[in-house]
Amino acid sequence: HLRMLHDTARNDVYKAAIEWALQRRPGAHVLDVGAGSGLLAFIAAANGAQRVDALEMVLPVAAVARANVRANARQDRVHVWPVKSHDFPQQALPHAQHASYRADVIVHEIFDPCMLGEGVLPAMRDASERLTSKDTIFVPHSARAYVHAVDSRQLASHRWPPRQHAAGGVDYSVVEAYASAMFPGDAPIIETQNMRSNYALTQRVQVLQLDFHALPVGGGRAEYK
């Protein structure tokens, strides 16, 4: 989380997108899904949102977000809820709002390196069905995943199970046989942006596109091949 807070390129893009959305929805009610310590909620509050409901399921992080709200004197605009978006207690909102609550803008950042691992699909599908209208703006609006092959000694050193020379002389051949049978094709997820000596072997290929405002109802299945 601290690394994301220091990722100025990412934060600047989110800031520009939130500003754009709030120019089109002045005085908006904003729902921040996966709020973390509150950065995106504060950006929304500073750019004209009337109310921001920030949802953070990790309790210690939600506690930090609440402390952050107090430290930045944003109690009038930013309201932190220590819940998953599926459990957002609309009935706890001020009476005039909860009966027909629909967010004008949804801000979210619940991506892992493979995009889907932190539950962005079920969270956005639930939000689309219960908490939005046809005019709600999603930030981000959509996402794409790409793959390409690389040659990297550093990546190769992370293979699992480890080879004998990398594991204190222990023979892992039995574990490797079980892992290959139970998780065929499985590989560790490694963030590569700070790695050196990655050589691209192919052009990138798009394998997935999601439009968060128009996810299929009822779920589905996607496979990487």
C-alpha positions as CSV (number, residue, x, y, z in Angstrom):
1,H,0.0,0.0,0.0
2,L,2.8,2.4,0.8
3,R,4.4,1.7,-2.6
4,M,1.1,2.7,-4.3
5,L,0.9,5.9,-2.3
6,H,4.4,6.8,-3.7
7,D,3.5,5.8,-7.2
8,T,3.0,9.4,-8.5
9,A,2.3,8.3,-12.1
10,R,-0.6,6.1,-11.0
11,N,-1.9,8.7,-8.6
12,D,-1.8,11.5,-11.1
13,V,-3.8,9.5,-13.6
14,Y,-6.4,8.7,-11.0
15,K,-6.5,12.4,-9.9
16,A,-7.1,13.5,-13.5
17,A,-9.8,10.9,-14.0
18,I,-11.6,11.8,-10.8
19,E,-11.5,15.5,-11.7
20,W,-12.9,14.7,-15.1
21,A,-15.8,12.6,-13.6
22,L,-16.7,15.3,-11.0
23,Q,-16.8,18.0,-13.6
24,R,-19.6,16.0,-15.2
25,R,-21.2,15.1,-11.9
26,P,-20.9,18.2,-9.7
27,G,-21.9,17.7,-6.1
28,A,-21.7,13.9,-6.7
29,H,-22.2,11.1,-4.2
30,V,-19.0,9.1,-4.7
31,L,-18.5,5.4,-3.7
32,D,-14.8,4.5,-3.2
33,V,-14.5,0.7,-3.3
34,G,-11.2,-0.6,-1.7
35,A,-10.4,2.8,-0.3
36,G,-7.2,1.9,1.5
37,S,-6.0,4.8,3.6
38,G,-8.3,7.2,1.7
39,L,-6.2,8.8,-1.0
40,L,-8.7,8.6,-3.8
41,A,-11.6,9.6,-1.4
42,F,-9.7,12.7,-0.5
43,I,-9.1,13.6,-4.1
44,A,-12.8,13.3,-4.7
45,A,-13.7,15.4,-1.7
46,A,-11.2,18.1,-2.8
47,N,-12.8,18.2,-6.3
48,G,-16.4,18.9,-5.4
49,A,-17.9,15.6,-4.2
50,Q,-20.8,16.3,-1.8
51,R,-20.2,13.0,0.0
52,V,-17.7,10.1,-0.3
53,D,-18.5,6.7,1.2
54,A,-15.1,4.9,1.4
55,L,-15.3,1.1,1.8
56,E,-12.3,-0.7,3.1
57,M,-12.6,-4.4,4.2
58,V,-9.2,-4.7,5.9
59,L,-9.9,-3.5,9.5
60,P,-6.5,-2.0,10.4
61,V,-6.4,-0.2,7.1
62,A,-9.9,1.2,7.6
63,A,-8.8,2.4,11.1
64,V,-5.9,4.3,9.4
65,A,-8.3,5.8,6.9
66,R,-10.6,7.1,9.7
67,A,-7.6,8.6,11.5
68,N,-6.6,10.1,8.2
69,V,-10.0,11.6,7.7
70,R,-9.7,13.3,11.2
71,A,-6.2,14.5,10.5
72,N,-7.3,16.1,7.3
73,A,-10.5,17.5,8.7
74,R,-12.7,15.8,6.1
75,Q,-15.3,14.3,8.4
76,D,-18.0,16.4,6.7
77,R,-17.3,14.8,3.3
78,V,-15.5,11.5,3.7
79,H,-17.2,8.6,5.6
80,V,-15.2,5.4,6.1
81,W,-17.0,2.0,6.3
82,P,-14.9,-1.0,7.4
83,V,-16.8,-3.4,5.1
84,K,-16.7,-5.2,1.8
85,S,-18.7,-3.4,-0.8
86,H,-21.2,-6.4,-0.8
87,D,-21.9,-5.5,2.9
88,F,-22.2,-1.8,2.5
89,P,-25.0,-0.9,5.0
90,Q,-27.2,1.5,3.0
91,Q,-29.7,1.5,5.8
92,A,-27.1,3.4,7.9
93,L,-27.0,6.3,5.6
94,P,-28.9,9.5,6.4
95,H,-32.6,8.7,5.9
96,A,-33.1,10.8,2.8
97,Q,-30.4,8.9,1.0
98,H,-30.5,5.2,1.8
99,A,-33.9,4.2,0.3
100,S,-32.8,5.0,-3.2
101,Y,-29.0,5.3,-2.9
102,R,-27.2,5.3,-6.2
103,A,-23.6,6.5,-6.5
104,D,-23.0,9.2,-9.1
105,V,-19.3,8.1,-9.4
106,I,-17.6,4.9,-8.4
107,V,-13.9,5.0,-7.7
108,H,-12.1,1.7,-7.3
109,E,-8.6,0.3,-7.1
110,I,-8.8,-3.4,-6.3
111,F,-6.4,-4.9,-8.8
112,D,-3.6,-7.3,-8.4
113,P,-0.7,-8.0,-10.9
114,C,-3.1,-10.2,-12.9
115,M,-6.0,-7.7,-12.6
116,L,-8.6,-10.1,-11.3
117,G,-7.1,-11.6,-8.1
118,E,-8.5,-9.1,-5.6
119,G,-12.1,-9.6,-6.6
120,V,-12.7,-6.6,-8.9
121,L,-15.2,-8.6,-11.0
122,P,-17.7,-9.6,-8.2
123,A,-17.3,-6.2,-6.5
124,M,-18.1,-4.2,-9.6
125,R,-20.9,-6.5,-10.7
126,D,-22.5,-6.1,-7.2
127,A,-22.1,-2.4,-7.3
128,S,-23.6,-2.2,-10.8
129,E,-26.6,-4.2,-9.7
130,R,-27.3,-2.5,-6.4
131,L,-25.5,0.8,-6.1
132,T,-25.4,2.5,-9.4
133,S,-27.7,3.9,-12.1
134,K,-27.2,4.0,-15.9
135,D,-25.5,7.4,-15.5
136,T,-23.0,6.4,-12.9
137,I,-19.4,7.1,-14.0
138,F,-16.8,4.4,-13.1
139,V,-13.2,5.4,-12.4
140,P,-11.5,3.4,-14.0
141,H,-14.1,2.8,-16.6
142,S,-12.5,-0.3,-18.1
143,A,-9.3,-2.4,-18.0
144,R,-7.3,-4.5,-20.4
145,A,-4.8,-7.3,-19.7
146,Y,-1.9,-8.1,-22.0
147,V,0.7,-10.9,-22.1
148,H,4.0,-11.4,-23.8
149,A,6.9,-13.8,-23.4
150,V,10.1,-12.6,-21.8
151,D,13.6,-14.1,-21.2
152,S,14.7,-13.3,-17.6
153,R,17.2,-15.1,-15.4
154,Q,15.7,-13.2,-12.4
155,L,12.2,-14.6,-13.2
156,A,13.6,-18.0,-13.7
157,S,15.2,-18.0,-10.3
158,H,11.7,-17.7,-8.7
159,R,10.3,-20.9,-10.2
160,W,8.5,-23.2,-7.9
161,P,9.2,-25.8,-6.6
162,P,12.9,-24.7,-6.1
163,R,15.6,-26.7,-7.7
164,Q,17.9,-28.6,-5.4
165,H,20.8,-26.1,-5.6
166,A,18.5,-23.3,-4.5
167,A,17.0,-25.1,-1.5
168,G,20.0,-26.0,0.8
169,G,20.6,-29.4,-0.9
170,V,17.0,-30.7,-0.2
171,D,15.6,-32.8,-3.1
172,Y,12.2,-31.3,-4.0
173,S,11.5,-33.6,-6.9
174,V,8.6,-35.3,-5.0
175,V,7.0,-31.9,-4.3
176,E,7.6,-30.9,-7.9
177,A,5.7,-34.0,-9.1
178,Y,2.8,-33.3,-6.9
179,A,2.7,-29.6,-7.7
180,S,2.8,-30.4,-11.4
181,A,-0.2,-32.8,-11.1
182,M,-2.3,-30.6,-8.8
183,F,-1.6,-27.2,-10.4
184,P,-0.7,-27.9,-14.0
185,G,0.8,-24.8,-15.6
186,D,0.7,-22.9,-12.3
187,A,3.4,-20.3,-11.7
188,P,4.2,-17.7,-9.1
189,I,3.0,-14.1,-9.6
190,I,5.9,-11.8,-9.6
191,E,5.8,-8.0,-10.1
192,T,8.4,-7.3,-12.7
193,Q,8.4,-3.5,-13.0
194,N,11.6,-3.1,-11.0
195,M,13.3,-6.1,-12.4
196,R,16.3,-5.8,-14.6
197,S,17.4,-7.7,-17.7
198,N,13.9,-8.7,-19.0
199,Y,14.1,-9.2,-22.7
200,A,10.8,-9.2,-24.7
201,L,10.6,-12.2,-27.0
202,T,7.2,-11.4,-28.5
203,Q,4.9,-8.5,-29.1
204,R,2.2,-8.0,-26.4
205,V,-1.2,-9.6,-27.0
206,Q,-4.4,-8.5,-25.4
207,V,-6.1,-11.4,-23.7
208,L,-8.9,-9.7,-21.7
209,Q,-11.0,-6.5,-21.7
210,L,-13.5,-5.5,-19.0
211,D,-16.0,-2.6,-19.1
212,F,-16.9,-2.1,-15.5
213,H,-20.2,-0.3,-16.3
214,A,-21.4,-3.2,-18.4
215,L,-20.3,-6.5,-16.8
216,P,-22.4,-9.5,-17.8
217,V,-25.1,-10.3,-15.2
218,G,-24.8,-13.6,-13.4
219,G,-21.1,-14.2,-13.8
220,G,-19.2,-16.3,-16.2
221,R,-15.9,-18.0,-16.7
222,A,-12.6,-16.7,-18.3
223,E,-9.5,-18.7,-18.9
224,Y,-6.0,-17.7,-19.8
225,K,-4.5,-20.1,-22.4
